[in-house]
Amino acid sequence: MMSPEVSRNTMFFCVPLRLAIWVSAIVTTLASLLYILNYATFVHLFRDFAGGFGNGGRIATAIGEYAGLFFGILGVGGTWYGRRDWIQSFYVGLYFRLLCFAVMYYFDIPLVAHCEDWVNNLRSATDTYGWNELMYHIAMHGDCESTRDRFFVLSLLTVFVHMYLVSATQRYLEYMGRLPKHLLRMPKDLTSGAFYSSSLGDRSALDGHRGMFEHHRVGEEPVGGAPYMV
């Protein structure tokens, strides 16, 4: 059975945290780069994962992908060079992308949920959501149910993976913030100060005044009268 310490430092039960975060940052960077360089291919491959069935969803997806390129590069460099501040930025970027997913859902879920209206009640759908050529073609080809199922399953899976990656990145940041064991300062078993030692060869011991002036309460004269130079 895996120990709790090993479990905290792995993803998917066996992949080391640093390697998993590095790979996920590379995937995020490449996906965002594909979106910027070849939007048509990205839509064909990842629309069901990232959404974008309406104008609002497309804008949210675009913002998330452009941000993913920036934060993904920071994540790759941070894990490679061990830069905790870069990984912290990648961690913030993951939260930002989750926010973009939430905005995308706000615009896309009503469209996909009422996909059949683009055939059964076109005027009402147009008045409510505006003209949407993509949804019209999906409805005309009878792909509403399959599109809806793929969108909900794959996009929610993507969100859950992002949430898991957020948790793993947080654990990795905590691990990087620890002080190495060889630098730990163990608490020393020091005395309270109630006891002390002094040399038997000092002048006060030879003159017979040892113990007369070391400790006395504030405001009291030392034992033996007023202090004097020894």
C-alpha positions in Angstrom: 0.0 0.0 0.0 1.3 3.5 -0.9 2.4 5.6 1.9 0.7 9.0 2.5 3.9 10.9 1.7 4.3 9.1 -1.6 0.7 9.6 -2.4 1.0 13.4 -1.8 3.9 13.6 -4.3 2.3 11.8 -7.2 -0.6 12.2 -9.7 -2.7 9.4 -11.0 -1.2 7.1 -8.2 2.2 6.7 -9.9 3.3 9.8 -11.8 5.7 12.2 -9.9 4.2 15.6 -9.3 6.9 17.5 -11.1 6.7 15.3 -14.2 2.9 15.4 -14.3 2.7 19.2 -14.0 5.5 19.7 -16.6 3.6 17.5 -19.1 0.3 19.2 -18.4 1.9 22.6 -18.9 3.3 21.4 -22.2 -0.2 20.1 -23.3 -1.8 23.4 -22.2 0.8 25.4 -24.2 0.5 23.3 -27.3 -3.3 23.3 -27.3 -3.3 27.1 -26.9 -0.8 27.5 -29.7 -2.9 25.3 -31.9 -5.9 27.6 -31.2 -3.9 30.7 -32.2 -2.3 29.2 -35.3 -5.0 27.0 -36.7 -8.4 27.8 -35.2 -10.3 25.5 -37.6 -8.4 22.5 -36.5 -8.7 23.4 -32.9 -12.5 23.7 -33.2 -12.7 20.4 -35.1 -10.7 18.5 -32.4 -11.6 20.3 -29.2 -14.9 22.1 -29.4 -16.6 19.4 -27.3 -13.8 19.8 -24.7 -13.6 23.6 -24.7 -17.0 24.8 -25.8 -17.7 27.8 -28.0 -21.1 27.1 -29.6 -22.1 30.8 -29.3 -20.4 34.2 -29.4 -20.1 34.4 -25.6 -18.7 30.9 -25.3 -16.2 31.6 -28.2 -15.0 34.8 -26.5 -14.5 33.0 -23.1 -12.7 30.1 -24.9 -10.5 32.5 -26.7 -9.5 34.4 -23.6 -8.8 31.1 -21.8 -6.6 29.8 -24.7 -4.6 33.0 -25.0 -4.0 33.0 -21.3 -3.2 29.3 -21.4 -0.3 30.0 -23.8 1.2 32.5 -21.4 0.7 30.6 -18.2 1.6 27.3 -19.9 5.0 28.6 -20.9 5.5 29.7 -17.3 4.5 26.3 -16.0 6.9 24.5 -18.4 9.8 26.8 -17.4 9.0 26.7 -13.7 9.0 22.9 -13.5 12.1 22.6 -15.6 14.2 25.2 -13.8 12.6 24.8 -10.3 11.2 28.3 -10.2 8.5 28.4 -7.6 7.3 31.9 -8.6 6.7 30.7 -12.2 4.8 27.7 -11.0 2.8 30.0 -8.8 1.8 31.9 -11.9 0.8 28.7 -13.7 -1.3 27.9 -10.6 -3.1 31.2 -10.9 -3.6 30.6 -14.6 -5.4 27.3 -13.9 -7.9 29.1 -11.7 -8.3 31.7 -14.5 -9.1 29.0 -17.0 -11.6 27.5 -14.7 -13.3 30.9 -14.6 -13.3 31.0 -18.4 -15.0 27.6 -18.4 -17.7 28.9 -16.0 -18.4 31.8 -18.4 -18.5 29.5 -21.4 -21.0 27.3 -19.6 -23.2 30.3 -18.9 -23.5 31.1 -22.6 -23.3 27.6 -24.2 -25.5 25.4 -22.0 -28.7 27.2 -23.0 -27.8 26.9 -26.6 -27.0 23.2 -26.5 -29.9 22.3 -24.2 -32.4 23.9 -26.6 -30.7 22.7 -29.7 -33.9 21.3 -31.2 -35.5 24.7 -31.2 -33.4 25.7 -34.1 -35.6 23.3 -36.2 -38.8 23.2 -34.3 -39.1 26.9 -33.4 -36.5 28.8 -35.3 -38.1 32.3 -34.7 -38.2 31.8 -31.0 -34.7 30.5 -30.8 -33.4 33.4 -33.0 -35.3 36.0 -30.9 -33.8 34.5 -27.6 -30.2 33.7 -28.6 -29.7 35.5 -31.9 -28.9 33.8 -35.2 -26.4 31.0 -34.7 -25.4 29.2 -37.9 -23.5 26.4 -36.1 -26.5 25.4 -34.0 -28.8 25.6 -37.0 -26.6 23.2 -38.9 -26.3 20.8 -35.9 -30.1 20.8 -35.6 -30.7 20.4 -39.3 -28.5 17.3 -39.4 -30.2 15.8 -36.4 -27.0 15.8 -34.2 -28.5 17.7 -31.2 -28.5 14.7 -28.8 -25.1 13.4 -29.7 -23.5 16.9 -29.7 -25.1 17.6 -26.3 -23.9 14.3 -24.8 -20.4 14.8 -26.1 -20.2 18.4 -24.9 -21.4 17.7 -21.4 -19.3 14.6 -20.9 -16.0 15.8 -22.4 -16.2 19.4 -21.2 -17.0 18.3 -17.6 -14.1 15.8 -17.8 -11.8 18.6 -18.9 -13.0 20.7 -15.9 -12.4 17.9 -13.5 -8.9 17.3 -14.9 -8.2 21.1 -14.4 -9.5 20.9 -10.8 -7.3 17.9 -10.1 -4.3 19.7 -11.7 -5.0 22.7 -9.4 -4.9 20.4 -6.4 -1.7 18.7 -7.6 0.0 22.1 -8.4 -0.9 23.3 -4.9 0.7 20.2 -3.3 3.8 20.7 -5.4 4.1 24.4 -4.4 3.8 23.3 -0.7 6.5 20.7 -1.3 8.8 23.3 -2.9 8.2 25.7 0.0 9.5 23.3 2.5 12.9 23.7 4.1 15.2 20.8 3.2 15.8 18.4 6.0 19.5 19.0 6.1 18.8 22.7 6.8 16.2 22.1 9.6 17.1 23.7 12.9 16.1 21.3 15.6 15.2 22.8 18.9 18.0 22.5 21.5 17.3 21.3 25.0 18.5 24.5 26.7 18.2 25.2 30.4 15.8 27.9 31.7 18.6 30.1 33.1 17.8 29.3 36.7 21.2 27.5 37.1 24.6 28.8 36.1 28.2 27.9 36.6 31.3 30.0 37.3 35.0 29.3 37.5 36.6 28.6 40.8 39.6 30.5 39.7 38.1 33.9 39.2 38.9 36.7 41.6 35.5 36.8 43.4 36.0 33.1 44.4 39.5 33.8 45.7 38.4 36.9 47.6 35.5 35.0 49.2 32.8 37.1 47.4 31.6 34.4 45.1 27.8 34.3 44.9 27.2 37.6 46.5 26.6 39.8 43.5 25.4 37.5 40.7 21.7 37.4 41.4 19.4 39.7 43.4 16.0 41.2 42.9 15.6 44.6 41.2 15.6 47.4 43.8 17.5 45.3 46.4 21.1 45.8 47.4 23.3 42.7 46.8 24.1 40.5 49.8 26.8 42.0 51.8 25.9 45.7 51.3 26.4 48.2 48.6 28.3 47.1 45.5 31.9 47.9 45.1 34.5 47.3 42.5 36.0 43.8 42.7 
